Amino acid sequence: MKIKSVDIKNFRLLKDVTLSLEDSTTVIVGRNNSGKTSLTEVFRRLIGDKNPSFSLYDFSIPSISGFKTALKRKLEGKGDAEIREVIPSIEIKITIEYPTDAEDLGALGDFVIDLDINCNTAVIIVQYSLRDGKIEALFEGILDESASSVKVFMKSLSDRIPSLFETKILAQDPNDPSNISLMEYSKFKSVISAGFINAQRGLDDITHAEKDVLGKVLAQLFKTSKSQSAPVDMKERSDALQVIIEEIQAKVDTDFNSHLDKLLPALALFGYPGLADPNLSTETTLNISNILDSHTKIRYKQGDDLFLPETYNGLGSRNLIYILFQLFEFFRGYQSRTLSNSLDIIFIEEPEAHLHPQMQQIFIKKLYEIANEFSAKLNGGKQWTVQFVVTTHSTHIANEAEFEAIRYFLTSNNEQRETTVKDLRKEFKAKELKEDKDFLHKYLTLTKCDLYFADKAILIEGTVERIMIPLLIQKSDAADAKNPPLGVQYVTTIEVGGAYAHHFYKFLDFLELRSLIITDIDSVFKTVKEKTTTYDSSLVAAGSHTSNAGIKNWFSKGTDGHYGLSECVAKTSEEKVAGSRRIAYQIPENGEKGTGRSFEEALILANRKHFGITDGLPGTIEKLAEDLAPDNKGKTEFALKYALIDTGWVAPRYIVEGLQWLAKKPNKPSDVVEEAIIELRDK
């Protein structure tokens, strides 16, 4: 059995999202404040010690207006049904897939209410909504729609919602959404068990005041081993520990307490009536769970019988050991449950903390292998059907994970701030995208670029642009007073080459990432011969086409590999934009003749006096720039010279136009959600 998908409505940033889960590991990526923590938190609420509850501030910002709409309808005298339909509710729908040939579905069987023998899905809905008959109470005391009345009403919601709303657990027929059945929360908890390894794990770099986080995990393992349904090997070990404690307890009850009694004051000395009557004695009880929790420490064995404290090991090692301990604890918990066929989902937040890049890559590749190892060696080969959800800001983890396992959380830039969940498995399932998908997965794995986490991106041709792009951005910002400086925005630069940039187009659209593709015009001249047609490299002035794959796929995908040069040069700035992408290639400088074929030639032609070029015909000027431009061996030296030493030049026009376009529309600041919540509280 597996959780196939989760639909969440009106919870914080998750206004209306659908998240499909992989059978093994799903990796959640995205920028800060994109809703990743909201996902973990909603499951934490569902799998608590009591019926899930929420507050006003758990409702998504866009849904809050529903309360005002409901108030308006109430004051207009609308019926209860019309009012209720606009009152926001928080809803989590969990779709579970199970094998149709399973002999026993366990607790899930209660949620299978359809009559279709071929159906293999069950739907569970957790709904937090206004109780029946509580509409009057929700709007009590609000008599009109004046600004002051609405303000009082909105402020009162923080107190009214907890008392007037309730959580319902519903089973829904996957073939008939109207067919639902009310279920008990205890049954829901029997179906799904969740574990959480938080981002903040208490592994501070402290050596003076020890914080023995790892030792506390042992206490929980001992508690699990005491349950009636715990595996035999666990019970045997816990029983052995209990025998030792009982032996110590017997000694405490005699010798220890007899000496401790002598510490009690003789009450008769106080002379107060009645204080001499009680015969007081001490009783000391040893609780093994408390001993493990508070007094057991993990030590690292060194030479010469030296055992170092937990805090003397590196934070990375401690973090990894802690995660493994927690996974082992969750596994033992699964073994100890009466209904072993229930579902396990484990959320791991930011496992990359303190781990070096290679360890991050190994971790995500080996995560499910750890679960398989537990099953093989400690569970008689019976598979632990656990699903992992990993949230991360690590490019090493994100790019090492299976491409289809990535779920990208994207938050809108509007004031409402809501998250869209983007699924790479669904987006790149088309056969025609297989080449792009394979290329991207290999590229991301090899380069560890941070496209998932950046606000904007620049795709460049090669080494020269990579070295010079920081200075190009500085020059562009200095010349552009209208737009926010690009230098202070989170911009990632990746080197892809003109022949491969087009593989990124669909991916950039998927990420909705404002991106600039800087490429070369690669002019060629078409020659038609008796039996063949050739496209030979040429100056732009003498060229007929561009051979650049990025340009061809941008304007005319599916051509014979070349695109008309005159059409290419004639494109306006607006025509070079496609959605959130813009392409930039060499164009003539304002009021000047001649166009370079490469960045180096374009830089020379943008600074003609600097390089000693005088006026002339376009072909002559372009040939001079070609002669002055470095060959492949000299490109790096050229870049270093003009990036670090000789910096008194202006950037080529095509670069400036592209960078200034990219600088526009910066993302909203990350504190916009906090500001919205503060505003809501003040209403």
N, C-alpha and C positions, 0 to 999 in steps of 0.2 A: 504494500500500500504506500502511496505517495501523495503529498499535497501537490496538486497539479497547478493551481493558481490561487491567488488571493486578490479580491476586489475590495478596495477601501474607499469609503465616501465620508467626506467632511471631517476628517481627523487632521488637525493642524495643516501642514503643507499639502497633505494628501487629500485634495478635494474630491477627486474622482479618478482613481488609478486602478489599473489591472497589472498585477505582477505575476508572471508565469515563473515557476520554479523548476530548476533542473532536478533530475533524479538524485544527483549526488551533491554537487556544489554550485551555488549561484553566487556570483560576485557582483556586488553593488558598487558602482562608481559614480562620481559626480563632484561638482564644485562644493565648496562650503555652503551650508544652509540650503541644501537641495532636497532635504526630506529623508535622508538615509537614517538619521536617528529617530525620526517619527515612525518609520517602519518597525524598528526594534522596539520602540516604546509601546506601540499598539499591541504587539504580541506579549509584552511584559504585563500589560493590563489584563489580557485575556487569560493568561496562565498564572493567576495569582492565588492567594489563599482564600479569596472570597469572590462573590459575583462582581464582574468588572463594573467600574464606575468611572465617570468622566466629569469634567468641569466645563464651565463656559469657555475657558481659555484653551480647551482641547478642540473646540470646533474650528473648522477652517475659517479664515478671515472672509472669504466670499460668501460663506453660508450664513454669516451673522445677519445679513440684510433680510434673511427670511423671517426673523423675529419681528422686524419692523413691518414687513408685508403682512404678517399674521395679525399684528396689532391693528393695522389699517382695516383689514377685513372684519375684525371683531367689532371695531367701532362703527363700521358700515352695516352691521347687523347680519353679516353673512352666516350661513349655517356652519355647524361644527366640522363637517366634512371638508368644506372649502377652506376653513381656517387651518385644520390639521395638515392638509396636504402641502402647505408651504412652511410649516414649522420644521426647522432643521432637525435631523437625527444623524447620529454617527452609526455607520453600518460597515461591518466586515463580513464578506462572503468568502468562505473557504471551500474550494472544490477539491475533492479527494478522489483519486483514481484507485480502484482496487481490482484484483484479479477475479474474473467471473467464475473461475473454477475453484476458488477458495472454499475450503470445507467450513470454516468458521470465521466470520468477520469480527467477532468479539464485540466490543462496545460500539463499533461503527455500524453494526447491524441495526441498531435502533434508529439510525439516521437514514437508512435506505428505505424510502417510502414509495418508490416507483414500482410499477408492475411489469416493466420491460426486462425480460430475462437477458437480453443482449446489452443492456445498459451496464456500464462499469464505473459510473461516477456517483458520488454522493455529495450533496451540497449542504453546508452548515452556515447559517446566518446568525451573527451576533449583532443585535440591534439595540441601540441606546436611544430611546424616544420618549415622548411625553406619555405619561400614564393615561389610561382611559378615564374620562370624566374629570380631567384636571385643567381643561381649557379656561374655565372661569377663574380658577386659582392662579393660573399663569399671568392673567391680565388684571388681577384684583387691584383696585385703587387707581387704575389708569383711565381717566375719563375723556381725554381728548388727544389730538395729535399735535399739540403745541410742542415747540422745541424743548421746553422745560419738562413736559410730561414724558416725551420720548427719552430724554436723558435719564429721568428717574427710572423708567421702565428698563432701559438697557443696563443701568447700574444694579438694579434689583435681580437681574438674571443670575448673577454669580451665586446668590443665595437660593433662588427659586429652583434652579435646574437640579441640584442634587436631591431636593426633596420631592420634586414633581416628575422627574424622569426615572425610568427604570430600564434595566437590561433584560432583554429576552433572548433565549437561545431557540432557534428555529431550524427544523429540518425542512428542506425544500426539494420537491421533485424536480430533477434536472430537465425533464421533458415537459413539465407543466408548472411554471413559476407560481401559479395561483394555488397550487396544492402544497400547503405547508402544515407543519405539526409542531406544537410547542413542546420543548424538551427541557429537562432539568439541567442545571449548570454542572452538577456532578457527573452526568453522563458525557457532557462535552469534555470535561477534564480527563475522563477515562479514555477519550479518543486521541487527544493531542497532548503531548508533553513537550515543553520548550525549555531550553537551557540558554544561558546568556554569559558570555565572557566579555566583560565590559572593556571599553577603551581605557578607562582609568582603573588600573588594577592594583593601585597602592604599592607598586614596586619602586618606591623612592630610592634615590641614590644616597642612602643614609648608612653611616657606619658607627656613629656614636650612640644613637638611640635605635636599637634594632626594631625592625618591623617584619615579623616572621609570617609573611603572608602564606607561604607554602605549607607551613605546619598546620594552618587552620583547615586546609583542604582535607587533611587526614581525619580531622574530627567528623567532617561530613561523611567521609567514607565509612567510618566506624558506625555512625548512626544508620546508614543504609544497610550495613551488614547485619544489623540486629533485627531487621524486618523478617516476618515469617516466610516471605517468599524469596528471600535472598538465596543466591547459589550456595551449594554445600561448602565449597572451599572458603567462601567469605565467612560463613557462619562458624566454621571450625576455627578460623583465625580470631574472630571476635570473641568466641567462647574462651579460647586460650587466654586472651587478654583479660577477660572478666574473672577467670580463676585467679590470676595474679593479683588483681585488684582486691578480690575477696580475702586473699591471704594477708595483704597489707591492711585491709580494713579490720581484720581480727586483731592485729597488733595495735592498731590505733584505738580500738574499743577498750583495750586493757591498759597497757603501759602508758601510751601517749595521753589518754584522757585522765588517768589518775594523776599525772604530773600537771596537766592543764587545770584540773580542779583546784589545785593549790594556789592558782593565780587569782581565783575568785575572792573578793573581799569578805571578811566575816561581817555579815549584815548586822549582827547584834551590837557591834561597836557603834553603830549610828544612833542607837537608843530610841528608835522610832517604833511605836507599838505595831506589832505584826510583822516587822521585817525580820525578826529572828525565827519566825515560824517556817518559811519555805526552806527546804533542803535543795539547794541548787547544785546542778552538776552539768558537765559539758558533754556534747555529742558532736563528733566530727564525722561527716560522711564524705567519702571520696566518690566523685562522679567522673567516670572515665572520659565522657565527652568533654567535660570542662577541662580535664587534664590535657587532653589532646588539643583542645581549642586554645587554651591560655598558656600552657606550660610545655608544649612540645615544639621543638625547633628542628628545622632541617639543617644538617651540617654537611660541609664538603670536605671529604677526606684529603689530606695532604700528606707529605712525607713525615717521617719521625713521629707517627701517631698524633699528628696535629689535625684537628677538625675545625675548620673555619666556619664562622656564622654565615647564615643565608645571605646577609647583606654584603659579605665580602666577595661574592661572585659578581660578575658583570651583569648589568641590567638586561642585556640581550639574552644571555643564558637563562637568567631567572625568568624572564618573560616567556621564553619558549618552554621551560620546564613547567611553569605555572599553567600554560595553556594545555600541555599534555596531561598534567594532573587533573585539570578540570574535565577534559575529555574522558579520562579514565573514570572520574566520578560520575559523569553522565551515563557512561556505559554501564557501570555497576548499578546505577539507579534503574536503568532499563531492565537489567537482569532481575532486579528485586521486585519489579512490579508484578502484581497478580495477572494482569492482562498484558502479556508480553507482545501482543500483536498491535498495540497502540502505536501511534506515529510519534517520531522524535524529530524535532527541528531545533537546531542549535545556531544561535547568532553569535558571530565572532566579530567584534568591532576593532578595527585598526590593528590587526595582528602585527603590523610592521614596526610597532613601537620598539625602538632600540635594536632592531635586527638589521644586520648589514645586508646589502642588496642580494648577495648570493643566497643567504639564508631565507630571505623573503621568497625568492623564486622556488627554492626547495620546499618551503612550507606549503605553498598553494598547490604544488604538484603532488605532494605526499599526504595531504590532509585526509582524503578519503581512503588512502591506503592504510592509514592508522586505524580507521574504523574497521576495515577488513581484517587487519591483523588482530584486533581485539576479538572479532568474531571467530577467526580461525583458531586462535590459541586458548581463548578463555570461554568460548561459548559453544564448543563442540562443532564448529563449522556453521552453525545457524547464523544467517546474515542479520546484522543489526541494520535495520532499514532506516537509517538516519539521513536527514537532509541538512546540509550546512548552508548558511547564508553569511557571507563574509562582506562586510562593508570596509572600504579601504580608500586611502588617498595615495597609495603607493603605485607608481608607474610600473615597478618591477612585478608586483602581484597582479595588477590589472592586465599587463601585457603578457604575462606568463600563463594566465588562466586560459581555458578553452574560449575561443572567440565567441561561440554561441552561448556561453554561460554568462556573458556580460549583460547587466541591466544598467542602463545609463539614466540617472536621475537628473532631469533638467528642470530648473525653476524659471518661470516666466519673469520677464523684467517689469511687468506692470505692477501697480501698487497692490493688487490683490494677492500676488505671490502664491502661485500654486504650482505643484510639481507635475511633470509629465514623465511617465516611466517608458523608456525606449528599450526595445527588446532586439538585440542583435540577431538572435536566432530567427525571429520572424522577418526582420528587415532584409536579411541577406539569404533567404531561402530560395529565391528565384535562380534558375539554372544559369541565366545570362550574367549573374553577379558572382558566379563561382570563381572566376579568374581574379576579380577584385578582392573577394573574401580571402582567397588563398594568399594573394600577394600581401594584403594588409596584415594578416595574422603573422606571417613570416617577418614582415618589416617591423611590426610592433614588438615582437619577441626579441628581435636582434637589437633594435635601437633604444627601446624603453622610452619612447617619446611620450610626453604628457598631454596628449590631445584631450583625454577624458577630463582633465582637471583645469585646463587653461580657459581663460575668458576669450582669447582671440589667438589666431595662428597665422604664421607666415611660412609658406612653403617656397623653398628657394632651389636654385639650380645646383650650386656646388660650393667649393671651399672659399672662393673669393667673396661671394655674397655672405657666407656664414661669418667670416672674419669681420666684414665691413658693416654688417647690418646694425650693430649697436650705434656706430657713429652716424649711419644713414638716418636712424630714428632720431638721434639728437638734432641733426640738421633739419629734419622735417618738422620736428616740434618747435624749433626755434623760428622757423619761417611761417608757422601756422598759429595765429593767435585766436582763431575761432573755435577750434576743437580742443577737447581735453588732451593733455600730453600723452602720447602713446607710451613714453618711457616709464610711466607710473602705473600702467595697466599690465595685467598678467598675460603677457604675450609669449607664446612658445614658438620657436623657430626650428623647423625641421628641414633637412636636406634630402630632397627626393629626386632631383634631376628632371629635365624636361620630358624624358621618355616615359616617366612613371607617374607624374603628377596626376594624370587622369584617373588612376586607380583610387585616388582619395576623394574624388568628387562626391560620390554617393555617400561615403562615410562622413564627410564634412556636412553634407545636407542632413544626414541622420542625427549628427550631434548638434545641428543648428548653430554651428560655431562660426562666428564672423571671421572669414579667412581671406588672406591675400595670397594669390599664387603668382610668384615672380618667375618668369621664364624668359627664354631667348627666342627671338623671332625666327632664327634658323632659315634664312632665305636660300632658295634654290632656283635653278633655271630649268624649265622643262624642255627637253629636246626629243622630238619625235623622229625616230629613225625608221628604216624600212621594216624591221622585224621587232624592234624594241623601243621602249620609251624610257628615257633616263632623266633623273633629277639631280643635277650636279650643283654643289655648293657655289654660291655666287654672292656678290655684293647686293645689298638691298636695292640699289638703283637699277641693277641689271636683272633682278630676280623676277620670277613669275609666281612662285608659290612659297609657302612655308612647309617645312617637313616636320615641324614640332608636333609631337603627338598630343601634348597638352592643349595646344591651340586648336588643333583639328577636332579633338573630342569635345571641346568647349562649344565651338560654333557649328560644327557639321560632322557629328559622329556618324561613322559608317561610310565615309568617303574612301577613296583609294589610298589614303595615307598622306594626302597633301591638301592644302587649302589655299585658295587664291590669295596672293600677297597683297594685291590692291584692295581687296575686300577687308583683309586683316588690318591694314594700315588705316583704312577709312572708318573703322569702328569708333564710335563716340565713347566717352567715359561711361555713359549710362548703358550702352550696349555690351560693355565688358563685365557687367554685374549680372549674376544669376543667383537669385535668392540671397543667401548670406555670404556668397562667394564673389570675389572679383579677381580677374586676371589682369596682369600687367606685363607688357613686353615692350621692346624698344620702339620708340616713335621719334619723329624729328623734334628737336628743341624749338621753342617758340621763336618764330621769325628766322629760323636757320634752315639750311639745306643739309641733306645727308642724314642717314640713319645707321647706327651701329647694329651689328648682328649679335653682339655679346655684351655683357655688363661692362667689361673693360673698354670696349670700343665706344659704348654709350657714354662712359665717364669721360673719356678723352674728348668726344665731340661736345659734351656739355661744358668743357673747360678748354676751349680751343686755344686761347691765348696762352694759357698755362703750359700747353704742350707744343706751342709754336706752330699751330695750324692757321693759315690765312685763308681768305675766301677763295672759292673755286667752284667748279661744277660738282654736283652731288657725288658722282662716281669718283672723282679725284679726291674729294674730301674723305670719303669712306675708305679709299685705298690707303691714304695717309694714316687714318686711325687704325686700320688693319696692321700696317707696318709697325706702328708704335705699340700696339697691344702685345702682351707677352704670349709666348707659346705655352703649352701645357706645363712644361717644367718651371716656367717663371711665374706662374699664376700666384702661388703662395707668397713669393717675395714681393710681387706687385701689391697684393692685398695688405701685407704687413707694412709696407712703405707708406701707403696712402691711408692706412687706418691709424698708424701710430706716429709717423714722422712728418710727412708732408700732408697736412690736413686742411690746407687752405683752398679747398675746391668746393664746388656746388654739386649737389646730387643730380643725376639725370632726371629729366622731366617724368618719365614713366614710373620711376621709383617714388618720386615725391607725390604724384597724383595717387598712386596706390596706397602709400602710407597714410596720407591725409584722409583718404576714404576709410581706411581701417581704424583710424583714431576716433571716428565718429561713433555715436551710440555706445558709450561705455556701459557696462553692466551696472545695475543698481547696487548700492553699497550693501554689504552683508547684514547691516543692522536694521534694514528696512522692516523686517518681521518684528523685531523687538519694538520698534517705534509704533507699529500698528497695534501691538498688544497693549503698550502703554496708553495709546490713544483710546483704545476700547475700554480700558479700566477707568479712564477719566470720565467716560460718558455717563 
